[in-house]
């Protein structure tokens, strides 16, 4: 019985040491370029401005890629991302209109600061949208980096 306990303790200690070594190795691994980093949550991928710009450039003219602006008509008219379609978050029929969108298309969703769009992307995920990118820095982050806008 004593030997069984000592063997169990030895295995546990060895397992803990291996986990510590794996964690140390992961901490020392080089980090990816911040512009290319994206946080994936289900079918939603949070992307920074630079990655959103790349996505727009790579998918320009592709009918299955939609830039979705969930700001108000006034905000949209003042300036929006190239090719963006507007769907006003404050429209009383917003959820119904969102539900009418093609779930098989790829969407890049944004608002002014990332707050409204941060509420929209989980809705899209629950509705079964296959691929949604979220510009979490919003239009403010986009324009602060001097990215192109349309009026």
C-alpha positions in Angstrom: 0.0 0.0 0.0 2.8 2.4 0.9 4.5 1.7 -2.4 1.3 2.4 -4.3 1.0 5.8 -2.7 4.7 6.7 -3.4 4.3 5.6 -7.1 1.1 7.7 -7.4 2.9 10.7 -5.9 5.9 10.2 -8.3 3.6 10.1 -11.3 1.8 13.3 -10.2 5.1 15.1 -9.7 6.3 14.0 -13.1 3.1 15.2 -14.7 3.3 18.6 -13.0 6.9 19.0 -14.1 6.0 18.3 -17.7 3.1 20.8 -17.6 5.5 23.5 -16.2 8.0 22.8 -19.0 5.2 23.1 -21.6 4.0 26.4 -20.2 7.6 27.7 -20.1 8.1 26.7 -23.7 4.9 28.4 -24.8 5.7 31.6 -22.9 9.1 31.7 -24.7 7.7 31.1 -28.2 7.8 34.1 -30.5 4.6 36.1 -30.7 2.8 36.6 -34.1 2.7 40.0 -35.7 0.0 42.1 -33.9 -1.6 43.0 -37.2 -2.1 39.4 -38.1 -3.5 38.3 -34.7 -7.1 37.5 -34.5 -9.2 36.1 -31.7 -11.6 33.3 -32.7 -14.8 32.7 -30.9 -17.0 30.1 -32.6 -17.8 31.5 -36.0 -16.8 35.0 -35.0 -13.2 36.3 -35.5 -12.2 39.5 -33.8 -9.8 41.4 -36.1 -7.8 44.7 -35.7 -7.9 47.4 -38.3 -4.9 46.2 -40.4 -6.4 42.7 -40.7 -9.8 44.2 -41.6 -8.1 46.2 -44.4 -6.4 43.1 -45.7 -9.7 41.3 -45.8 -11.4 44.1 -47.7 -8.5 44.2 -50.2 -8.5 40.4 -50.7 -12.3 40.2 -51.1 -12.9 43.3 -53.2 -15.7 42.6 -55.7 -16.5 39.2 -54.2 -20.3 38.9 -53.8 -19.9 36.5 -50.9 -18.0 39.0 -48.8 -20.0 41.8 -47.1 -18.8 44.7 -45.1 -21.7 45.4 -42.7 -21.9 48.8 -41.0 -24.3 48.7 -38.0 -24.2 52.5 -37.3 -27.0 55.0 -37.9 -27.7 56.6 -41.3 -26.1 59.8 -40.1 -22.9 58.1 -39.0 -22.8 56.1 -42.3 -23.3 59.3 -44.4 -20.4 61.0 -42.6 -18.1 58.2 -43.8 -17.9 54.4 -43.9 -15.6 51.6 -44.9 -15.3 51.0 -48.7 -18.2 49.1 -50.0 -20.0 48.9 -46.7 -23.7 48.2 -46.5 -25.6 49.8 -43.6 -28.0 48.0 -41.3 -29.0 50.5 -38.5 -28.6 48.8 -35.1 -31.3 51.1 -33.7 -33.9 50.2 -36.3 -36.9 48.6 -34.5 -36.7 45.8 -37.2 -33.0 45.3 -36.9 -33.1 41.7 -35.8 -35.6 40.8 -38.4 -33.5 42.4 -41.1 -30.3 40.8 -39.8 -32.1 37.4 -40.0 -32.9 38.0 -43.6 -29.2 38.2 -44.6 -27.5 35.2 -46.3 -25.9 33.1 -43.6 -23.5 31.5 -46.0 -21.7 34.8 -46.9 -18.7 36.1 -45.0 -19.3 39.3 -43.0 -17.0 42.0 -41.7 -19.1 43.8 -39.1 -18.3 47.2 -37.5 -19.8 50.2 -35.7 -18.3 53.4 -34.3 -16.3 51.9 -31.4 -16.9 48.2 -31.4 -19.7 48.3 -28.8 -22.8 47.9 -31.0 -21.0 45.5 -33.4 -19.9 43.6 -30.3 -23.6 42.9 -29.6 -24.4 42.1 -33.2 -21.8 39.4 -33.8 -23.1 37.0 -31.1 -26.6 37.5 -32.6 -25.2 36.5 -35.9 -23.5 33.5 -34.4 -26.8 32.3 -32.7 -28.6 32.8 -36.0 -26.2 30.4 -37.7 -24.0 32.8 -39.8 -21.0 30.7 -40.9 -18.2 33.3 -40.9 -18.2 36.7 -39.2 -15.2 39.0 -38.7 -15.6 41.7 -36.1 -13.7 44.9 -36.5 -13.4 45.4 -32.7 -11.7 48.8 -32.9 -14.6 50.1 -35.0 -14.8 53.1 -37.3 -12.9 55.2 -34.8 -9.9 52.8 -34.9 -10.2 52.6 -38.7 -10.1 56.3 -39.3 -7.4 56.9 -36.6 -5.1 54.7 -38.7 -5.9 56.8 -41.8 -7.6 54.0 -43.7 -9.7 54.8 -46.7 -13.3 55.8 -46.3 -16.2 56.5 -48.6 -18.9 59.1 -48.3 
